Amino acid sequence: MRIEPLAYRMRPSIIEDVIGQKHLLSSGKPLAQMIEKGQLSSIILYGRPGIGKTSIANAIAGSLKLPFRKLNAVTNNKKDLEAVVQEANELNGTIILCVDELHRFSKTQIEFLLPFIENGLLILIGLTSENPYHNINPAIRSRCQIFELMPLTKEEIITGLKRAIADHQNGLGDNQLEVSDETLNFIAEMSGGDLRSALNKLEISFLTAKTNVITTDLVKEAIQRNDISIDKDGDAHYDALSAFHKSLRGGDVDAAILYLALLIEGGDLIGISRRLLCVAYEDVGLAKPEMGERTLAAIQTAERLGFPEARIPLANIVIELCLSPKSNRAYMAINQALDFIRSGKKVAIPSHLKDAHYHNAKKLARGIDYQYPHDFQIGKFGGWVPQQYLPNDLINKRFYDPLEAGQEEKYMKLYEKLKTEQLKRITK
């Protein structure tokens, strides 16, 4: 006897039963129009696991009343594709071929499939949790319309849960479950926009319950822990890193701490460390220069402690980085200089700055008239002399545009003073 999970049994059979994804399935939207007109082209459904990609693919086939075959790009091979093509030829009609993990298709599989997609024998519905613009073969991607699925709202998750509780044929309707609105809200909040996850939590709670009453405490005991870990090689991981970096840059402590927790749960100390150091030097920068050393010290402490204790120095430095003044002017300065170099323009180094440590260098006028700054002490600043360092055609060029933020205000005033004195002397 085959026992199917609740989430599998509750998959919609027609498009009208799909919960959520209104940006794709509302009347007048491109995907909805294709289904309404019965003129479906090959498509790619992109979204994180559990978001409803397979459900929509199944519902599309049900609404269009077309044969539906599902394969997996990892576990199925070319022979399996050949079998589907043969079936379509025998039926003398179109088959909807749903391919999970589409980004794992081999070159051989792709080359075999393309002619049958082009002649309409097969309509491909590719499913992927990876960014199709990064990970899907261009030959497949160019023949498909791409639709991104979004996490369901809490209200949509609750609708799905109530439907499963009431459904006598495929759901839990025969069990007369009693589930309060508070418990439904809790399950929905714990699911993170993932209806499959929510239905799994409901089913586990039902299976472990001693009565027909499902309470919030029972759900907590049944699921034990919030399943928020992420795949380090997947798009979700890079999205979390990006959100973490941008929250640090934007000074939102609560968001940065949230994304830090998500990355800690994924065990990615290296990714966390790289983003922290980037923010310290790229975004805080000269507004609070000591944050580079403080960030490195926090990372080294975290590495020595290991998880779970590593979370403590990481949380400290995250909060400090968020609330530090910000300046990206050093970052912008080096980028401008690199852009200048990469433009192909030649840099003519002044003769007095060229290497003069070899025999006969003076005959080539190398190093002549160079003034050693330490020979010219100016108070507490130390050695400095107003001489030319930039090439002749770039004397007035500025790559660094200081910002009056935090400690950089001090650097800005000194930079302007030195620049003024230098130009005054070398342009006489």
Contacts in CASP RR format, 6 or more apart in sequence:
PFRMAT RR
TARGET T0000
AUTHOR 0000-0000-0000
METHOD contacts of the structure
MODEL  1
MRIEPLAYRMRPSIIEDVIGQKHLLSSGKPLAQMIEKGQLSSIILYGRPG
IGKTSIANAIAGSLKLPFRKLNAVTNNKKDLEAVVQEANELNGTIILCVD
ELHRFSKTQIEFLLPFIENGLLILIGLTSENPYHNINPAIRSRCQIFELM
PLTKEEIITGLKRAIADHQNGLGDNQLEVSDETLNFIAEMSGGDLRSALN
KLEISFLTAKTNVITTDLVKEAIQRNDISIDKDGDAHYDALSAFHKSLRG
GDVDAAILYLALLIEGGDLIGISRRLLCVAYEDVGLAKPEMGERTLAAIQ
TAERLGFPEARIPLANIVIELCLSPKSNRAYMAINQALDFIRSGKKVAIP
SHLKDAHYHNAKKLARGIDYQYPHDFQIGKFGGWVPQQYLPNDLINKRFY
DPLEAGQEEKYMKLYEKLKTEQLKRITK
5 199 0 8 1.000
5 200 0 8 1.000
5 203 0 8 1.000
6 164 0 8 1.000
6 171 0 8 1.000
6 172 0 8 1.000
6 199 0 8 1.000
6 200 0 8 1.000
6 202 0 8 1.000
6 203 0 8 1.000
7 195 0 8 1.000
7 196 0 8 1.000
7 199 0 8 1.000
7 200 0 8 1.000
7 203 0 8 1.000
9 170 0 8 1.000
9 171 0 8 1.000
10 160 0 8 1.000
10 163 0 8 1.000
10 164 0 8 1.000
10 167 0 8 1.000
10 170 0 8 1.000
10 171 0 8 1.000
10 199 0 8 1.000
11 54 0 8 1.000
11 55 0 8 1.000
11 58 0 8 1.000
11 59 0 8 1.000
12 18 0 8 1.000
12 19 0 8 1.000
12 55 0 8 1.000
12 58 0 8 1.000
12 59 0 8 1.000
13 58 0 8 1.000
13 59 0 8 1.000
13 62 0 8 1.000
14 59 0 8 1.000
14 62 0 8 1.000
14 63 0 8 1.000
15 25 0 8 1.000
15 32 0 8 1.000
15 35 0 8 1.000
15 56 0 8 1.000
15 59 0 8 1.000
15 60 0 8 1.000
15 62 0 8 1.000
15 63 0 8 1.000
16 63 0 8 1.000
17 59 0 8 1.000
18 25 0 8 1.000
18 55 0 8 1.000
18 56 0 8 1.000
18 59 0 8 1.000
19 152 0 8 1.000
19 156 0 8 1.000
19 159 0 8 1.000
19 160 0 8 1.000
19 163 0 8 1.000
19 195 0 8 1.000
20 152 0 8 1.000
20 153 0 8 1.000
20 156 0 8 1.000
21 52 0 8 1.000
21 56 0 8 1.000
21 149 0 8 1.000
21 150 0 8 1.000
22 29 0 8 1.000
23 29 0 8 1.000
23 150 0 8 1.000
24 30 0 8 1.000
24 31 0 8 1.000
24 32 0 8 1.000
24 56 0 8 1.000
24 147 0 8 1.000
24 149 0 8 1.000
25 31 0 8 1.000
25 32 0 8 1.000
25 56 0 8 1.000
26 32 0 8 1.000
27 36 0 8 1.000
30 145 0 8 1.000
30 147 0 8 1.000
31 43 0 8 1.000
31 145 0 8 1.000
31 147 0 8 1.000
34 40 0 8 1.000
34 41 0 8 1.000
35 60 0 8 1.000
35 63 0 8 1.000
35 64 0 8 1.000
38 64 0 8 1.000
40 60 0 8 1.000
40 64 0 8 1.000
40 96 0 8 1.000
40 123 0 8 1.000
41 123 0 8 1.000
41 144 0 8 1.000
41 145 0 8 1.000
42 117 0 8 1.000
42 122 0 8 1.000
42 123 0 8 1.000
42 124 0 8 1.000
42 125 0 8 1.000
42 126 0 8 1.000
42 143 0 8 1.000
42 144 0 8 1.000
42 145 0 8 1.000
43 124 0 8 1.000
43 125 0 8 1.000
43 126 0 8 1.000
43 144 0 8 1.000
43 145 0 8 1.000
43 146 0 8 1.000
43 147 0 8 1.000
44 102 0 8 1.000
44 125 0 8 1.000
44 126 0 8 1.000
44 127 0 8 1.000
44 128 0 8 1.000
44 132 0 8 1.000
44 136 0 8 1.000
44 140 0 8 1.000
44 141 0 8 1.000
44 144 0 8 1.000
44 145 0 8 1.000
44 146 0 8 1.000
44 147 0 8 1.000
45 53 0 8 1.000
45 56 0 8 1.000
45 57 0 8 1.000
45 125 0 8 1.000
45 126 0 8 1.000
45 127 0 8 1.000
45 128 0 8 1.000
45 147 0 8 1.000
45 149 0 8 1.000
46 53 0 8 1.000
46 128 0 8 1.000
46 129 0 8 1.000
46 130 0 8 1.000
46 131 0 8 1.000
46 132 0 8 1.000
46 146 0 8 1.000
46 147 0 8 1.000
46 148 0 8 1.000
46 149 0 8 1.000
47 53 0 8 1.000
47 128 0 8 1.000
47 129 0 8 1.000
47 148 0 8 1.000
47 149 0 8 1.000
48 129 0 8 1.000
48 151 0 8 1.000
48 194 0 8 1.000
48 235 0 8 1.000
48 236 0 8 1.000
49 129 0 8 1.000
49 194 0 8 1.000
49 196 0 8 1.000
50 194 0 8 1.000
50 195 0 8 1.000
50 196 0 8 1.000
50 197 0 8 1.000
51 149 0 8 1.000
51 150 0 8 1.000
51 151 0 8 1.000
51 152 0 8 1.000
51 193 0 8 1.000
51 194 0 8 1.000
51 195 0 8 1.000
52 149 0 8 1.000
52 195 0 8 1.000
52 196 0 8 1.000
53 127 0 8 1.000
53 128 0 8 1.000
53 149 0 8 1.000
54 70 0 8 1.000
54 98 0 8 1.000
54 100 0 8 1.000
54 127 0 8 1.000
56 149 0 8 1.000
57 68 0 8 1.000
57 70 0 8 1.000
57 96 0 8 1.000
57 98 0 8 1.000
57 125 0 8 1.000
57 126 0 8 1.000
57 127 0 8 1.000
58 68 0 8 1.000
58 98 0 8 1.000
60 96 0 8 1.000
60 125 0 8 1.000
61 67 0 8 1.000
61 68 0 8 1.000
61 96 0 8 1.000
61 98 0 8 1.000
62 68 0 8 1.000
64 96 0 8 1.000
66 94 0 8 1.000
66 95 0 8 1.000
66 96 0 8 1.000
66 123 0 8 1.000
67 87 0 8 1.000
67 88 0 8 1.000
67 91 0 8 1.000
67 94 0 8 1.000
67 95 0 8 1.000
67 96 0 8 1.000
68 95 0 8 1.000
68 96 0 8 1.000
68 98 0 8 1.000
69 84 0 8 1.000
69 87 0 8 1.000
69 95 0 8 1.000
69 96 0 8 1.000
69 97 0 8 1.000
69 98 0 8 1.000
70 97 0 8 1.000
70 98 0 8 1.000
70 99 0 8 1.000
70 100 0 8 1.000
71 80 0 8 1.000
71 81 0 8 1.000
71 84 0 8 1.000
71 97 0 8 1.000
71 98 0 8 1.000
71 99 0 8 1.000
71 100 0 8 1.000
72 99 0 8 1.000
72 100 0 8 1.000
72 101 0 8 1.000
73 99 0 8 1.000
73 100 0 8 1.000
73 101 0 8 1.000
73 102 0 8 1.000
73 103 0 8 1.000
73 104 0 8 1.000
73 105 0 8 1.000
73 106 0 8 1.000
73 109 0 8 1.000
74 101 0 8 1.000
74 104 0 8 1.000
77 109 0 8 1.000
78 108 0 8 1.000
78 109 0 8 1.000
78 112 0 8 1.000
81 109 0 8 1.000
81 112 0 8 1.000
81 113 0 8 1.000
82 112 0 8 1.000
84 95 0 8 1.000
84 97 0 8 1.000
84 122 0 8 1.000
85 116 0 8 1.000
85 121 0 8 1.000
85 122 0 8 1.000
87 95 0 8 1.000
88 94 0 8 1.000
88 95 0 8 1.000
88 116 0 8 1.000
88 121 0 8 1.000
88 122 0 8 1.000
89 121 0 8 1.000
93 121 0 8 1.000
94 120 0 8 1.000
94 121 0 8 1.000
94 122 0 8 1.000
94 123 0 8 1.000
95 121 0 8 1.000
95 122 0 8 1.000
95 123 0 8 1.000
96 122 0 8 1.000
96 123 0 8 1.000
96 125 0 8 1.000
97 122 0 8 1.000
97 123 0 8 1.000
97 124 0 8 1.000
97 125 0 8 1.000
98 125 0 8 1.000
98 126 0 8 1.000
98 127 0 8 1.000
99 105 0 8 1.000
99 124 0 8 1.000
99 125 0 8 1.000
99 126 0 8 1.000
99 127 0 8 1.000
100 126 0 8 1.000
100 127 0 8 1.000
101 127 0 8 1.000
101 128 0 8 1.000
102 126 0 8 1.000
102 127 0 8 1.000
102 128 0 8 1.000
102 132 0 8 1.000
102 136 0 8 1.000
102 140 0 8 1.000
103 128 0 8 1.000
103 130 0 8 1.000
103 132 0 8 1.000
103 135 0 8 1.000
103 136 0 8 1.000
105 113 0 8 1.000
105 137 0 8 1.000
105 140 0 8 1.000
107 137 0 8 1.000
110 137 0 8 1.000
110 139 0 8 1.000
110 140 0 8 1.000
113 122 0 8 1.000
113 124 0 8 1.000
113 140 0 8 1.000
114 139 0 8 1.000
114 140 0 8 1.000
114 143 0 8 1.000
116 122 0 8 1.000
117 123 0 8 1.000
117 124 0 8 1.000
117 143 0 8 1.000
118 143 0 8 1.000
124 140 0 8 1.000
124 143 0 8 1.000
124 144 0 8 1.000
126 144 0 8 1.000
128 135 0 8 1.000
128 136 0 8 1.000
129 234 0 8 1.000
129 235 0 8 1.000
129 236 0 8 1.000
130 136 0 8 1.000
130 234 0 8 1.000
130 235 0 8 1.000
131 235 0 8 1.000
132 141 0 8 1.000
132 146 0 8 1.000
133 141 0 8 1.000
133 146 0 8 1.000
134 235 0 8 1.000
151 192 0 8 1.000
151 193 0 8 1.000
151 194 0 8 1.000
152 193 0 8 1.000
152 194 0 8 1.000
152 195 0 8 1.000
153 193 0 8 1.000
154 185 0 8 1.000
154 188 0 8 1.000
154 189 0 8 1.000
154 193 0 8 1.000
155 188 0 8 1.000
156 193 0 8 1.000
156 195 0 8 1.000
157 187 0 8 1.000
157 188 0 8 1.000
157 191 0 8 1.000
157 192 0 8 1.000
157 193 0 8 1.000
157 195 0 8 1.000
157 198 0 8 1.000
158 184 0 8 1.000
158 185 0 8 1.000
158 188 0 8 1.000
160 195 0 8 1.000
160 198 0 8 1.000
160 199 0 8 1.000
161 179 0 8 1.000
161 184 0 8 1.000
161 187 0 8 1.000
161 188 0 8 1.000
161 198 0 8 1.000
161 199 0 8 1.000
161 202 0 8 1.000
162 184 0 8 1.000
164 170 0 8 1.000
164 171 0 8 1.000
164 172 0 8 1.000
164 199 0 8 1.000
164 202 0 8 1.000
165 171 0 8 1.000
165 172 0 8 1.000
165 173 0 8 1.000
165 177 0 8 1.000
165 179 0 8 1.000
165 202 0 8 1.000
166 173 0 8 1.000
167 173 0 8 1.000
168 174 0 8 1.000
172 202 0 8 1.000
172 203 0 8 1.000
172 206 0 8 1.000
175 206 0 8 1.000
175 212 0 8 1.000
176 212 0 8 1.000
177 206 0 8 1.000
177 212 0 8 1.000
177 213 0 8 1.000
177 214 0 8 1.000
178 212 0 8 1.000
178 213 0 8 1.000
178 214 0 8 1.000
179 202 0 8 1.000
179 213 0 8 1.000
179 214 0 8 1.000
180 215 0 8 1.000
180 216 0 8 1.000
182 216 0 8 1.000
183 214 0 8 1.000
183 215 0 8 1.000
183 216 0 8 1.000
183 219 0 8 1.000
186 216 0 8 1.000
186 219 0 8 1.000
186 220 0 8 1.000
187 198 0 8 1.000
187 201 0 8 1.000
187 202 0 8 1.000
187 205 0 8 1.000
187 219 0 8 1.000
188 198 0 8 1.000
190 197 0 8 1.000
190 198 0 8 1.000
190 201 0 8 1.000
190 219 0 8 1.000
190 223 0 8 1.000
190 226 0 8 1.000
191 197 0 8 1.000
191 198 0 8 1.000
191 201 0 8 1.000
197 227 0 8 1.000
201 219 0 8 1.000
201 222 0 8 1.000
201 223 0 8 1.000
202 214 0 8 1.000
202 219 0 8 1.000
204 222 0 8 1.000
204 223 0 8 1.000
205 214 0 8 1.000
205 218 0 8 1.000
205 219 0 8 1.000
205 222 0 8 1.000
205 223 0 8 1.000
206 214 0 8 1.000
207 222 0 8 1.000
208 218 0 8 1.000
208 221 0 8 1.000
208 222 0 8 1.000
209 218 0 8 1.000
228 262 0 8 1.000
228 265 0 8 1.000
229 265 0 8 1.000
229 266 0 8 1.000
229 267 0 8 1.000
230 236 0 8 1.000
230 237 0 8 1.000
230 240 0 8 1.000
230 262 0 8 1.000
230 263 0 8 1.000
230 265 0 8 1.000
230 266 0 8 1.000
231 237 0 8 1.000
232 266 0 8 1.000
232 267 0 8 1.000
232 268 0 8 1.000
237 266 0 8 1.000
237 268 0 8 1.000
240 259 0 8 1.000
240 262 0 8 1.000
240 263 0 8 1.000
241 263 0 8 1.000
241 268 0 8 1.000
241 271 0 8 1.000
241 275 0 8 1.000
243 255 0 8 1.000
243 259 0 8 1.000
244 256 0 8 1.000
244 259 0 8 1.000
244 260 0 8 1.000
244 262 0 8 1.000
244 263 0 8 1.000
244 272 0 8 1.000
244 275 0 8 1.000
245 275 0 8 1.000
245 278 0 8 1.000
245 279 0 8 1.000
247 255 0 8 1.000
247 256 0 8 1.000
247 258 0 8 1.000
247 259 0 8 1.000
247 322 0 8 1.000
248 256 0 8 1.000
248 275 0 8 1.000
248 276 0 8 1.000
248 279 0 8 1.000
248 283 0 8 1.000
248 318 0 8 1.000
248 321 0 8 1.000
248 322 0 8 1.000
249 279 0 8 1.000
249 283 0 8 1.000
249 326 0 8 1.000
250 322 0 8 1.000
250 326 0 8 1.000
251 322 0 8 1.000
251 323 0 8 1.000
251 326 0 8 1.000
252 322 0 8 1.000
253 318 0 8 1.000
253 319 0 8 1.000
253 322 0 8 1.000
253 323 0 8 1.000
256 318 0 8 1.000
256 319 0 8 1.000
256 321 0 8 1.000
256 322 0 8 1.000
257 315 0 8 1.000
257 318 0 8 1.000
257 319 0 8 1.000
260 272 0 8 1.000
260 311 0 8 1.000
260 314 0 8 1.000
260 315 0 8 1.000
260 318 0 8 1.000
261 311 0 8 1.000
263 271 0 8 1.000
263 272 0 8 1.000
264 272 0 8 1.000
264 307 0 8 1.000
264 310 0 8 1.000
264 311 0 8 1.000
264 314 0 8 1.000
267 307 0 8 1.000
269 302 0 8 1.000
269 303 0 8 1.000
269 306 0 8 1.000
269 307 0 8 1.000
269 310 0 8 1.000
272 314 0 8 1.000
273 299 0 8 1.000
273 302 0 8 1.000
273 303 0 8 1.000
276 295 0 8 1.000
276 298 0 8 1.000
276 299 0 8 1.000
276 314 0 8 1.000
276 317 0 8 1.000
276 318 0 8 1.000
276 321 0 8 1.000
277 292 0 8 1.000
277 295 0 8 1.000
277 296 0 8 1.000
277 299 0 8 1.000
279 295 0 8 1.000
279 321 0 8 1.000
280 291 0 8 1.000
280 292 0 8 1.000
280 294 0 8 1.000
280 295 0 8 1.000
280 296 0 8 1.000
280 321 0 8 1.000
281 292 0 8 1.000
281 330 0 8 1.000
281 331 0 8 1.000
282 328 0 8 1.000
282 331 0 8 1.000
283 321 0 8 1.000
283 326 0 8 1.000
283 327 0 8 1.000
283 328 0 8 1.000
283 331 0 8 1.000
284 291 0 8 1.000
284 292 0 8 1.000
284 321 0 8 1.000
284 324 0 8 1.000
284 325 0 8 1.000
284 326 0 8 1.000
284 327 0 8 1.000
285 291 0 8 1.000
285 292 0 8 1.000
285 326 0 8 1.000
285 327 0 8 1.000
285 328 0 8 1.000
285 329 0 8 1.000
285 330 0 8 1.000
285 331 0 8 1.000
285 408 0 8 1.000
286 327 0 8 1.000
286 329 0 8 1.000
286 330 0 8 1.000
286 402 0 8 1.000
286 403 0 8 1.000
286 407 0 8 1.000
286 408 0 8 1.000
286 411 0 8 1.000
287 324 0 8 1.000
287 325 0 8 1.000
287 326 0 8 1.000
287 327 0 8 1.000
287 403 0 8 1.000
287 405 0 8 1.000
287 406 0 8 1.000
287 407 0 8 1.000
287 408 0 8 1.000
288 324 0 8 1.000
288 325 0 8 1.000
288 406 0 8 1.000
288 407 0 8 1.000
289 407 0 8 1.000
291 320 0 8 1.000
291 321 0 8 1.000
291 324 0 8 1.000
294 317 0 8 1.000
294 320 0 8 1.000
295 317 0 8 1.000
295 321 0 8 1.000
298 313 0 8 1.000
298 314 0 8 1.000
298 316 0 8 1.000
298 317 0 8 1.000
299 313 0 8 1.000
299 314 0 8 1.000
299 317 0 8 1.000
301 310 0 8 1.000
301 313 0 8 1.000
302 310 0 8 1.000
302 311 0 8 1.000
302 313 0 8 1.000
302 314 0 8 1.000
303 310 0 8 1.000
305 312 0 8 1.000
305 313 0 8 1.000
325 405 0 8 1.000
325 406 0 8 1.000
325 407 0 8 1.000
325 408 0 8 1.000
326 405 0 8 1.000
327 403 0 8 1.000
327 405 0 8 1.000
327 406 0 8 1.000
327 408 0 8 1.000
329 400 0 8 1.000
329 401 0 8 1.000
329 402 0 8 1.000
329 403 0 8 1.000
329 408 0 8 1.000
330 400 0 8 1.000
332 401 0 8 1.000
333 399 0 8 1.000
333 400 0 8 1.000
333 401 0 8 1.000
334 399 0 8 1.000
336 399 0 8 1.000
337 399 0 8 1.000
340 399 0 8 1.000
341 347 0 8 1.000
347 391 0 8 1.000
347 394 0 8 1.000
348 391 0 8 1.000
348 392 0 8 1.000
348 393 0 8 1.000
349 391 0 8 1.000
350 388 0 8 1.000
350 389 0 8 1.000
350 390 0 8 1.000
350 391 0 8 1.000
350 392 0 8 1.000
351 365 0 8 1.000
351 366 0 8 1.000
351 367 0 8 1.000
351 368 0 8 1.000
352 367 0 8 1.000
352 368 0 8 1.000
352 369 0 8 1.000
352 370 0 8 1.000
352 387 0 8 1.000
352 388 0 8 1.000
353 367 0 8 1.000
353 370 0 8 1.000
353 389 0 8 1.000
354 361 0 8 1.000
354 366 0 8 1.000
354 367 0 8 1.000
355 361 0 8 1.000
355 366 0 8 1.000
356 362 0 8 1.000
356 366 0 8 1.000
356 367 0 8 1.000
356 368 0 8 1.000
356 370 0 8 1.000
361 367 0 8 1.000
362 368 0 8 1.000
370 387 0 8 1.000
371 385 0 8 1.000
371 387 0 8 1.000
373 383 0 8 1.000
373 384 0 8 1.000
373 385 0 8 1.000
374 382 0 8 1.000
374 383 0 8 1.000
375 383 0 8 1.000
375 385 0 8 1.000
376 383 0 8 1.000
376 384 0 8 1.000
376 385 0 8 1.000
377 383 0 8 1.000
378 384 0 8 1.000
381 414 0 8 1.000
384 418 0 8 1.000
386 418 0 8 1.000
386 421 0 8 1.000
386 422 0 8 1.000
386 424 0 8 1.000
386 425 0 8 1.000
386 426 0 8 1.000
387 422 0 8 1.000
387 425 0 8 1.000
387 426 0 8 1.000
388 395 0 8 1.000
388 422 0 8 1.000
388 426 0 8 1.000
390 397 0 8 1.000
395 423 0 8 1.000
395 426 0 8 1.000
395 427 0 8 1.000
396 423 0 8 1.000
398 419 0 8 1.000
400 415 0 8 1.000
402 408 0 8 1.000
402 411 0 8 1.000
402 412 0 8 1.000
402 415 0 8 1.000
402 416 0 8 1.000
403 412 0 8 1.000
404 412 0 8 1.000
END
